[in-house]
Every structure is written in C-alpha cells, then in structure tokens.
Amino acid sequence: MPLALAYQYRRYLDCLNARRFDALDAFTHDTVVYNGETKTRAQYAELIAQACDAIPDLRFDIGLLVVEGDLVACRLEFRCTPEKPFMGLAPTGRRVAFCEHVFYRFREDRIAEVWSLIDRDSLARQLAG
C-alpha cells in the first residue's frame, strides 16, 4: 500500500503542476476536509487554482515524503515569484523559497482530508527583502 499511495500522490502533484484542476476527481473525493473545513471538490480546486494564479511559476516539488497506512506526509518545497497577493502578502518581484508541510488522509486511494502548514513568516521576510 505505501508504494501505491506514494505513486498516487506523485500523480496528484503532477496534475497540480500541469494545472489540470479539472482532473482532480481522480485524486480527491467529492468533498475534502481542508484544515478542518469541509470543501467541495470545486472549492478545493479553486483554492489551489488561486495560489497558482497568484504565483504562475508555482511548482509542487517534494522535499520529503512519508507514507504510513492511509496517511501521506509531505514537505513541499517552492521556489517561485509571486505576481499577485498571496496569503495576504503583496508581491514585490522577488523570487522566494518556502515550504509547506502538508498531511493527507486517503480513503479508497483518493484524498479525503488535508492539513496544511505554510511557512508564511519566511515568505513575508523574503518578500520584504
């Protein structure tokens, strides 16, 4: 199961990096609990699409991936240049590097729950220069 789930997760990230938000039904349930809030698949896709719109060169790169049972833990690493406000921070034209620590619970090989922690302080410091 861990290898299959790791493969499925990598395919999910490939989908995000290709901006194929219309294909998320292969990777998520009809509803996803995101940081304690139930969202429809469309709302979840919009959340990701908004981040990609604000940061057009955003790529979801794995720094660390751990799979245990139906849980996936990942340290995502981003190196990008925000062009629109993101997380309440105005773009400055500076290239930034930051991480997201994200945890997923899969059910029937699709994402059911997500817990996301983004290092906003590091992002703010880099944007400020």
Number of C-alpha atoms within 10 A of each C-alpha: 11 14 10 11 19 18 12 17 22 16 14 22 18 15 18 21 16 10 15 14 18 12 13 19 14 14 20 22 19 15 17 22 19 16 14 10 11 14 17 16 20 15 13 19 20 14 12 13 17 14 16 20 16 18 18 15 15 18 19 20 17 15 13 11 15 12 18 13 10 16 18 20 19 20 19 18 18 18 15 17 19 24 18 19 15 17 12 9 14 15 18 15 12 13 14 17 13 17 21 18 16 17 20 21 19 20 13 10 17 22 26 19 22 19 14 13 12 15 12 16 10 14 18 17 10 15 18 12 8
